[in-house]
Structures are given as C-alpha cells and as structure tokens.
C-alpha cells in the first residue's frame, strides 16, 4: 500500500506543466536554498492535473531543490493525500519523497506521513513512517523505519515507541535484522538507550 501511494504521488508531483489552466507567480526571490520560489496555482476547471497548487524551490544556481504538490481533496484523491514533497540534491537528483495525509486518512490508518529516501543511484534505501493516534485507543509507535539493501530487500527495521508506551513497557525502540526475509536478530533498547540482555 505504502509503495503504491509513493509511486502515485511521485507521478503526481512530477507531471509536466500543462499549457492551460494554471497561473505562475514568483512568491519569494530568496528562499532557504538561496533562489526563487515559484507557485503554480491551478484553476478549478483544471482537475485533470489533481493539484490545487505546486511550489517549486530553486537554489541560487537555478537548480530545482524541492517541489511540493498540494492535492485536490476529491474523487481524484482516494489515497487521502494532503501533499507530496520531492527533495533534490544540488545536482537535481531525487533525495527523498514525502507523503503527508489528510486528517480522515490519519484517523483510519494511524500514520500521518511517510518519507522515502533514495541513494545517489536512485535506489530506495530507507522509509520512515510517522504515526498518529488516529482512532486507536493506544498509540504504540511514534515512528518506524525500514532499511533496504541495494536489491530492495528489507535488511533492518526500527520501531520507536510512543512516550506513553515507553513509560509503560520501559522500552524506547526495537531493532530487527533480516536475512532473506527472516528476522535473524532482535535488539530491544531501554529508555536510556541500553540494550536489554
């Protein structure tokens, strides 16, 4: 499910500029990257592109460093995505994709944001999921992280417990190490960061 959502948002955020139905403005001449920020607002009739607006951040050399797409909250958005963010290196290589979810989706799934990180070669190396209480009685984790090999297999997972759960259990995080899809080692850390024996 998460991979499908990330693929979908990547396609949405990367769509080439349409010829009609948009309005471009420069909203900032000196952003955090030292360059301009361009805002593209889409007309209501232009639902074909599934955006309310996009923000593109450039650095002082004119390289795109960040692109944020705010998604329409309608039938085009069954995944419940609020916005997608693509972050780029100074050489314009994709570094990470962030997917932020609408409140209804957060209540349904328990997670509010997913960030996927990529290597210089474009391989997925890490995926972070940020959790929110949603409609659940207890929020066990505040964050989970999956680490991937070059071949795309999960090699390690890390679960960071929520503060209430850490207080209750005495654990702060759990690491599982994988080989060929099976857990071969587990480490459980206390609130001080020490491994339980």
C-alpha positions in Angstrom: 0.0 0.0 0.0 2.7 2.5 1.0 4.8 1.7 -2.2 1.7 2.3 -4.3 1.0 5.6 -2.6 4.6 6.7 -3.1 4.6 5.7 -6.7 1.3 7.6 -7.2 2.5 10.8 -5.5 5.8 10.7 -7.4 3.8 10.6 -10.7 1.5 13.4 -9.5 4.3 15.7 -8.3 6.4 15.1 -11.4 3.7 15.9 -14.0 5.0 18.2 -16.7 3.4 21.7 -16.7 0.1 21.8 -18.5 -0.3 24.5 -21.2 -3.7 25.8 -19.9 -5.4 26.2 -16.6 -2.5 27.4 -14.5 -1.2 30.6 -13.1 2.5 31.0 -12.2 3.9 33.6 -9.8 7.2 34.1 -8.0 6.4 34.1 -4.3 9.9 34.5 -3.0 13.1 35.8 -4.6 15.4 34.5 -1.7 14.2 31.2 -0.3 16.0 28.8 2.1 18.1 27.5 -0.8 19.1 31.0 -1.9 17.0 31.1 -5.1 13.4 31.9 -6.1 10.2 30.0 -5.2 7.6 29.6 -8.0 4.0 28.9 -7.2 1.8 27.3 -9.8 -2.0 27.6 -9.0 -4.4 25.5 -11.0 -7.9 26.7 -12.0 -10.9 24.7 -10.7 -11.7 23.6 -14.2 -8.2 22.0 -14.5 -8.9 19.0 -12.2 -7.2 16.8 -14.8 -3.9 17.6 -13.0 -5.2 16.8 -9.5 -3.4 19.7 -7.9 -4.6 22.8 -6.0 -1.1 24.2 -6.4 2.6 23.4 -6.6 5.5 25.2 -5.1 8.9 24.8 -6.7 12.0 25.9 -4.8 15.2 26.7 -6.7 18.7 27.3 -5.4 20.9 30.3 -6.3 22.2 28.5 -9.4 18.7 27.8 -10.6 18.6 24.1 -9.8 15.3 22.7 -8.5 15.8 21.6 -4.9 12.2 21.0 -3.7 8.8 20.6 -5.2 5.6 20.5 -3.1 2.3 19.4 -4.7 -1.0 20.1 -2.8 -3.5 17.5 -3.9 -7.2 18.1 -4.5 -9.4 16.6 -1.8 -11.9 15.0 -4.1 -12.5 11.8 -6.2 -9.0 12.1 -7.6 -7.6 11.5 -4.2 -8.8 8.1 -2.9 -5.5 7.7 -1.0 -6.2 10.6 1.3 -3.0 12.5 0.4 -2.8 16.1 1.5 0.5 16.9 -0.2 3.6 15.3 -1.7 7.1 16.7 -1.4 10.1 15.8 -3.5 13.5 16.9 -2.3 16.5 17.1 -4.6 20.3 17.3 -4.3 22.2 20.3 -5.7 22.7 18.2 -8.9 18.9 17.8 -9.1 18.9 14.1 -8.1 15.9 12.9 -6.2 16.9 12.5 -2.5 13.5 11.8 -0.9 9.7 11.8 -1.3 7.4 12.8 1.5 3.7 11.9 1.5 1.5 13.8 4.0 -2.0 12.6 4.7 -5.4 14.2 5.3 -6.9 14.0 8.8 -9.5 11.4 7.8 -6.8 9.1 6.4 -4.7 9.6 9.5 -7.6 8.6 11.7 -8.2 5.5 9.5 -4.6 4.2 9.2 -2.8 5.7 12.3 0.1 7.2 10.2 0.4 10.9 9.2 3.5 10.9 7.0 5.8 8.6 5.0 9.2 9.6 3.8 11.2 7.5 1.4 14.9 8.2 1.0 17.0 7.4 -2.1 20.7 6.8 -2.8 22.7 8.8 -5.4 22.0 5.8 -7.8 18.2 6.2 -7.2 17.7 3.1 -5.1 15.3 3.2 -2.2 17.5 3.0 1.0 15.2 3.9 3.8 11.5 4.5 4.5 10.2 6.3 7.6 6.6 6.1 8.8 5.3 8.7 11.3 2.4 7.6 13.4 -0.5 9.5 14.9 -3.1 8.2 17.4 -5.9 8.2 14.9 -9.0 6.3 16.1 -6.9 3.8 18.1 -7.1 3.5 21.9 -3.3 3.2 22.2 -0.5 4.6 20.0 2.3 2.0 20.4 4.8 3.6 18.0 5.7 7.1 17.1 7.8 6.2 14.2 9.1 3.2 12.3 12.0 2.9 9.8 12.7 0.3 7.2 16.2 0.0 5.7 16.7 -1.6 2.3 19.6 -3.4 0.5 20.6 -2.4 -3.0 18.4 -5.3 -4.3 15.4 -3.7 -2.5 15.1 -6.3 0.4 14.4 -5.1 3.9 17.6 -5.6 5.9 16.6 -3.9 9.2 13.5 -2.3 10.8 13.4 0.1 13.7 10.3 0.8 15.8 10.4 3.9 18.1 7.8 3.6 20.8 5.5 6.4 21.7 6.1 8.1 25.1 3.1 6.5 26.8 4.1 3.1 25.6 7.8 3.6 26.5 6.7 4.6 30.0 4.5 1.5 30.3 7.0 -1.0 28.9 10.4 0.6 29.7 11.4 0.1 26.0 12.3 3.0 23.8 12.9 1.2 20.5 13.1 -2.2 18.9 15.5 -3.2 16.0 15.0 -6.3 13.9 17.7 -7.5 11.5 16.7 -9.6 8.5 18.4 -12.1 6.2 16.4 -13.5 3.2 13.2 -12.1 4.6 13.5 -13.6 8.1 14.4 -11.9 11.4 17.8 -13.2 12.5 18.5 -10.8 15.4 16.4 -8.5 17.6 17.6 -5.7 19.9 15.3 -4.0 22.4 16.5 -0.8 24.0 15.5 0.7 27.3 14.7 4.4 27.8 18.4 5.2 28.4 19.4 3.6 25.1 20.9 0.4 26.6 20.2 -3.0 25.0 18.2 -5.4 27.2 20.0 -8.7 27.6 
